[in-house]
Amino acid sequence: MAKDQGVKTPAKTPAPKARATAVAKPAVPAPAAAKVVPAAPKTRTSPQQFWREVQVEGRKVTWTPWKETWITSVMVAIMVVITAIFFSVVDGSLNFLMQQFLRLAS
């Protein structure tokens, strides 16, 4: 919490001890004799197994209630309309000012 919210801070706490900075060590190349072990081949999943796994994962999802989804969608639509009106007014104002400016130049 912030200090201005009326929360009292405890008495002075000791400052953390200074840590020594670590010096970056250069990367050590792998020995030439080291063998690279190939990864195990991936097993193929059948479409039926894939669909069962999708259904299991789908049951784990916490879906938002329909009412919350509807309210959020309406709020987004309202904000889109407000934004469209705002940018239309700004565009019209700039268009008017530019026409006036060009009329002065001619």
C-alpha positions in Angstrom: 0.0 0.0 0.0 1.1 3.5 -0.5 2.2 5.8 2.3 -0.6 8.2 1.7 -3.3 5.6 2.5 -2.7 5.8 6.2 -0.6 2.6 6.5 2.1 2.9 9.1 5.5 1.7 8.0 7.6 -0.3 10.5 10.6 1.3 12.1 13.8 1.5 10.1 14.7 -1.8 8.6 18.4 -2.6 7.9 19.5 -1.9 4.4 20.2 -5.0 2.3 23.9 -5.9 2.1 25.7 -4.9 -1.1 26.2 -7.8 -3.4 29.3 -8.3 -5.4 28.8 -8.0 -9.1 29.5 -11.2 -11.0 31.9 -11.0 -13.9 30.4 -12.5 -17.1 32.4 -15.5 -18.1 32.9 -16.2 -21.8 30.9 -19.1 -23.2 32.8 -22.3 -23.3 32.4 -24.3 -26.5 31.3 -27.9 -26.1 34.1 -30.5 -26.4 34.5 -32.0 -29.8 34.2 -35.5 -28.5 30.7 -34.9 -27.0 28.0 -36.8 -28.9 24.7 -35.2 -29.7 21.9 -37.5 -28.7 19.0 -37.3 -31.2 15.6 -36.5 -29.7 13.1 -39.4 -29.4 10.8 -39.4 -32.4 7.4 -37.9 -31.7 4.5 -40.3 -31.7 1.7 -39.5 -34.0 -1.7 -38.8 -32.5 -4.8 -40.0 -34.3 -7.6 -37.6 -35.0 -9.9 -39.4 -32.5 -7.2 -39.1 -29.7 -6.7 -35.4 -30.6 -10.4 -34.7 -30.4 -10.7 -36.4 -27.0 -7.8 -34.4 -25.7 -9.4 -31.2 -27.0 -12.6 -32.0 -25.2 -10.8 -32.7 -22.0 -8.9 -29.4 -22.2 -12.2 -27.6 -23.1 -13.8 -28.8 -19.9 -11.0 -27.3 -17.9 -11.6 -23.8 -19.3 -13.5 -21.4 -17.1 -16.0 -19.7 -19.4 -17.4 -16.3 -18.6 -21.2 -16.1 -18.1 -23.4 -15.1 -21.0 -24.6 -12.0 -19.2 -21.0 -10.8 -18.7 -20.1 -11.5 -22.3 -23.2 -9.6 -23.5 -22.5 -6.5 -21.2 -18.8 -6.4 -22.3 -19.8 -6.6 -26.0 -22.3 -3.8 -25.6 -19.7 -1.6 -23.8 -17.2 -2.2 -26.6 -19.9 -1.3 -29.2 -20.7 1.9 -27.3 -17.0 2.8 -27.1 -16.6 2.2 -30.8 -19.5 4.6 -31.6 -18.1 7.3 -29.2 -14.6 6.9 -30.8 -16.0 7.2 -34.3 -17.9 10.3 -33.4 -14.9 11.9 -31.8 -12.6 11.2 -34.8 -15.3 12.5 -37.2 -15.5 15.7 -35.2 -11.7 16.0 -35.2 -11.5 15.2 -38.9 -14.2 17.7 -39.8 -12.5 20.4 -37.7 -9.1 19.9 -39.2 -10.7 19.8 -42.7 -12.5 23.2 -42.0 -9.3 24.7 -40.6 -7.3 23.5 -43.6 -9.8 25.0 -46.1 -9.7 28.3 -44.3 -5.9 28.3 -44.3 -5.8 27.5 -48.0 -8.4 30.2 -48.7 -6.2 32.7 -47.1 -3.2 31.6 -49.2 -5.1 32.1 -52.5 
